[in-house]
Amino acid sequence: MNKITYTSFSEQGNRRNNEDYCQYVSDPDDGRYLFVVCDGMGGHAMGEVASHLVGTTICEYWKQASFADGVEPVLQTAFRLASETLDAKADVLHKVEMGTTLVLAAIYNGKVTIAHCGDSRCYLLRPNVGIVYRTEDHIEQSVWGDYINRSFFSYHRQNADVEIRQFDLQPGDRLFLCTDGVSSYVNPDILRDRLMDDKSPKDVTDVILFLCEKFSKDNYSGILVYNK
């Protein structure tokens, strides 16, 4: 069975409030782990409400779900419930428009399932290889500028088109999930090299936090996971 260790951070940075949200569900006895990072969308109201609601809904469903058919059906149901819950909350808040990105990594049965929607990222890194997989941001260019074209957004369930990939998890693999407050402001080569450092998860994230404190102009959050 995989020995999983991890650490997380979520900081307000230079913004007035923190619209990021990190959560994880750990069940070592069954070898099941879920790591979730959400980033409430700027330019809209109540991003912190949307990120917390979507992240929490997915984690709560995961805790009580049956995995008889594997991980992906569980996640698909959790995503549907998250969209429904977001709409219901928006109703209570007088039809407010609010949204969030999502990235998650689910570990079970020796595999990792990576899902994302928006521009929060997951990196899968392997010893002597580097980055094996990195999610591609769901961003579209237009004459008005770049915009996120997939997200969990109130009353736009069609936008919650979550991309899912699955990989065999190998000894020594590392996963890093983060909001764009990390990935957009830390040099990608430096980020890759620091994520591969022969240090504990906490020591690695301390360096990433230092870089974010120095360069980021956004909230910055992440979860670093080691598979021993």
C-alpha positions as CSV (number, residue, x, y, z in Angstrom):
1,M,0.0,0.0,0.0
2,N,1.2,3.5,-0.8
3,K,2.6,5.6,2.1
4,I,1.3,9.0,1.5
5,T,2.5,12.2,3.2
6,Y,1.4,15.7,2.4
7,T,1.3,19.3,3.5
8,S,-0.7,22.4,2.4
9,F,-0.8,26.2,2.5
10,S,-3.3,28.9,1.6
11,E,-2.4,32.6,2.0
12,Q,-4.2,35.8,1.3
13,G,-1.1,37.5,-0.2
14,N,-1.7,41.0,-1.5
15,R,-5.4,40.7,-1.9
16,R,-8.1,42.0,0.5
17,N,-9.3,38.5,1.2
18,N,-8.5,34.9,0.4
19,E,-10.8,33.4,-2.2
20,D,-8.7,30.1,-2.4
21,Y,-9.8,27.0,-0.6
22,C,-7.8,23.8,0.1
23,Q,-9.2,20.6,1.6
24,Y,-8.2,16.9,1.8
25,V,-9.8,13.6,2.9
26,S,-7.3,11.0,4.2
27,D,-8.3,7.3,4.8
28,P,-4.9,5.5,5.1
29,D,-6.6,2.2,6.2
30,D,-8.4,1.9,2.8
31,G,-5.6,3.6,0.9
32,R,-7.9,6.4,-0.3
33,Y,-6.9,10.1,-0.4
34,L,-8.6,13.1,-1.9
35,F,-6.8,16.5,-2.3
36,V,-8.8,19.5,-3.5
37,V,-7.8,23.1,-4.4
38,C,-10.3,25.7,-5.5
39,D,-9.9,29.4,-6.5
40,G,-12.9,31.7,-6.3
41,M,-13.1,33.7,-9.5
42,G,-12.1,37.3,-9.3
43,G,-14.4,39.9,-10.9
44,H,-17.4,38.2,-9.5
45,A,-19.1,38.3,-6.1
46,M,-18.4,35.9,-3.3
47,G,-15.6,33.9,-4.8
48,E,-14.7,32.6,-1.4
49,V,-18.2,31.2,-0.9
50,A,-18.1,29.4,-4.3
51,S,-14.6,27.9,-3.7
52,H,-15.5,26.7,-0.2
53,L,-18.9,25.3,-1.3
54,V,-17.6,23.4,-4.3
55,G,-14.6,22.0,-2.4
56,T,-16.6,21.0,0.6
57,T,-19.4,19.4,-1.4
58,I,-17.0,17.2,-3.3
59,C,-15.1,16.1,-0.2
60,E,-18.2,15.3,1.8
61,Y,-19.6,13.1,-1.0
62,W,-16.2,11.4,-1.3
63,K,-16.3,10.4,2.4
64,Q,-19.5,8.4,2.1
65,A,-19.4,7.2,-1.5
66,S,-19.2,3.6,-2.7
67,F,-16.1,2.8,-4.9
68,A,-17.5,-0.4,-6.3
69,D,-17.3,1.0,-9.8
70,G,-14.0,2.9,-9.3
71,V,-13.1,6.5,-8.7
72,E,-14.3,8.3,-11.8
73,P,-18.1,7.6,-11.2
74,V,-17.7,8.9,-7.7
75,L,-16.1,12.1,-8.9
76,Q,-18.7,12.7,-11.7
77,T,-21.5,12.4,-9.1
78,A,-19.6,14.8,-6.8
79,F,-19.2,17.3,-9.6
80,R,-22.9,17.2,-10.3
81,L,-23.7,17.7,-6.7
82,A,-21.3,20.6,-6.4
83,S,-23.0,22.4,-9.3
84,E,-26.4,21.8,-7.8
85,T,-25.3,23.0,-4.4
86,L,-23.7,26.1,-6.0
87,D,-27.0,27.0,-7.8
88,A,-29.0,26.5,-4.6
89,K,-26.7,28.8,-2.6
90,A,-26.9,31.4,-5.4
91,D,-30.7,31.2,-5.1
92,V,-30.5,32.0,-1.4
93,L,-28.1,34.9,-2.1
94,H,-30.6,36.6,-4.6
95,K,-29.3,35.0,-7.8
96,V,-25.7,36.0,-7.2
97,E,-23.2,35.2,-10.0
98,M,-20.2,33.4,-8.4
99,G,-17.8,30.8,-9.5
100,T,-14.6,28.8,-8.8
101,T,-11.9,26.8,-10.5
102,L,-11.1,23.3,-9.3
103,V,-8.2,20.9,-9.3
104,L,-8.0,17.7,-7.4
105,A,-6.0,14.5,-7.1
106,A,-7.7,11.3,-5.9
107,I,-5.5,8.3,-4.9
108,Y,-6.9,4.8,-4.7
109,N,-5.8,1.3,-5.7
110,G,-2.3,2.4,-6.7
111,K,-3.6,5.0,-9.2
112,V,-4.0,8.7,-9.1
113,T,-7.0,10.4,-10.8
114,I,-6.4,14.0,-11.6
115,A,-9.3,16.3,-12.4
116,H,-9.4,20.0,-13.2
117,C,-11.7,22.8,-14.4
118,G,-10.2,26.2,-15.0
119,D,-6.6,27.4,-14.4
120,S,-5.7,25.8,-11.0
121,R,-3.1,23.2,-11.7
122,C,-1.8,19.8,-10.8
123,Y,1.8,18.6,-11.5
124,L,2.7,14.9,-11.4
125,L,6.5,14.6,-10.9
126,R,8.7,11.5,-10.9
127,P,12.3,10.9,-9.7
128,N,14.9,11.2,-12.5
129,V,12.1,12.3,-15.0
130,G,10.7,15.6,-13.7
131,I,7.2,16.6,-14.7
132,V,5.3,13.5,-16.1
133,Y,2.0,15.4,-16.4
134,R,0.8,18.9,-16.0
135,T,-2.8,20.0,-16.4
136,E,-3.5,22.5,-19.2
137,D,-5.3,25.7,-18.2
138,H,-8.8,26.0,-19.5
139,I,-8.2,29.5,-20.9
140,E,-9.5,31.0,-24.1
141,Q,-8.3,34.1,-25.9
142,S,-10.6,36.8,-27.2
143,V,-10.4,40.4,-28.3
144,W,-11.4,41.4,-24.8
145,G,-8.5,39.4,-23.2
146,D,-8.0,35.9,-21.9
147,Y,-10.8,34.3,-19.9
148,I,-11.4,31.0,-18.1
149,N,-13.8,28.9,-20.3
150,R,-14.4,26.1,-17.8
151,S,-15.4,26.6,-14.2
152,F,-18.1,25.8,-11.6
153,F,-20.3,28.9,-12.0
154,S,-23.8,29.6,-10.7
155,Y,-26.5,28.8,-13.3
156,H,-23.9,27.7,-15.9
157,R,-23.5,24.0,-15.2
158,Q,-22.4,23.3,-18.8
159,N,-19.2,25.2,-17.9
160,A,-18.3,22.6,-15.2
161,D,-16.8,20.4,-17.9
162,V,-14.1,18.7,-15.8
163,E,-11.1,17.2,-17.5
164,I,-10.1,13.8,-16.0
165,R,-6.8,11.8,-16.4
166,Q,-5.6,8.7,-14.6
167,F,-2.1,7.4,-14.0
168,D,-0.4,4.5,-12.2
169,L,1.3,5.9,-9.1
170,Q,4.9,4.9,-8.7
171,P,7.2,5.0,-5.6
172,G,8.8,8.4,-5.3
173,D,6.0,10.2,-7.3
174,R,5.0,13.7,-6.1
175,L,1.9,15.7,-6.8
176,F,1.6,19.4,-6.5
177,L,-1.8,21.1,-6.7
178,C,-1.9,24.9,-6.7
179,T,-3.9,28.0,-7.7
180,D,-2.7,30.4,-10.3
181,G,-1.4,32.7,-7.6
182,V,1.5,30.2,-7.5
183,S,1.8,29.0,-11.1
184,S,1.5,32.5,-12.7
185,Y,4.1,34.1,-10.6
186,V,6.8,31.5,-9.8
187,N,9.2,30.8,-12.6
188,P,8.2,27.4,-14.0
189,D,11.7,26.0,-14.1
190,I,12.4,27.1,-10.6
191,L,9.1,25.7,-9.4
192,R,9.8,22.3,-11.1
193,D,13.3,22.2,-9.5
194,R,12.1,23.1,-6.0
195,L,9.3,20.5,-6.2
196,M,12.0,17.8,-6.9
197,D,14.3,18.8,-4.0
198,D,15.3,16.0,-1.7
199,K,13.5,17.6,1.3
200,S,10.4,17.0,3.3
201,P,7.0,18.3,2.0
202,K,7.1,21.1,4.6
203,D,10.6,22.2,3.7
204,V,9.7,22.3,0.0
205,T,6.6,24.3,0.5
206,D,8.4,26.7,2.7
207,V,10.6,27.6,-0.2
208,I,7.6,27.9,-2.5
209,L,5.9,30.1,0.1
210,F,8.9,32.4,0.2
211,L,8.8,32.8,-3.6
212,C,5.1,33.5,-3.6
213,E,5.5,36.1,-0.8
214,K,8.2,37.8,-2.9
215,F,6.5,37.7,-6.4
216,S,2.8,36.8,-6.3
217,K,0.1,39.5,-6.7
218,D,-2.7,37.1,-5.8
219,N,-3.9,34.6,-3.2
220,Y,-1.6,31.6,-3.3
221,S,-2.5,28.1,-2.2
222,G,-1.2,24.6,-2.7
223,I,-1.0,21.0,-1.6
224,L,2.2,18.9,-2.0
225,V,1.8,15.1,-1.8
226,Y,4.6,12.5,-1.6
227,N,4.1,8.8,-2.5
228,K,6.8,6.9,-0.6
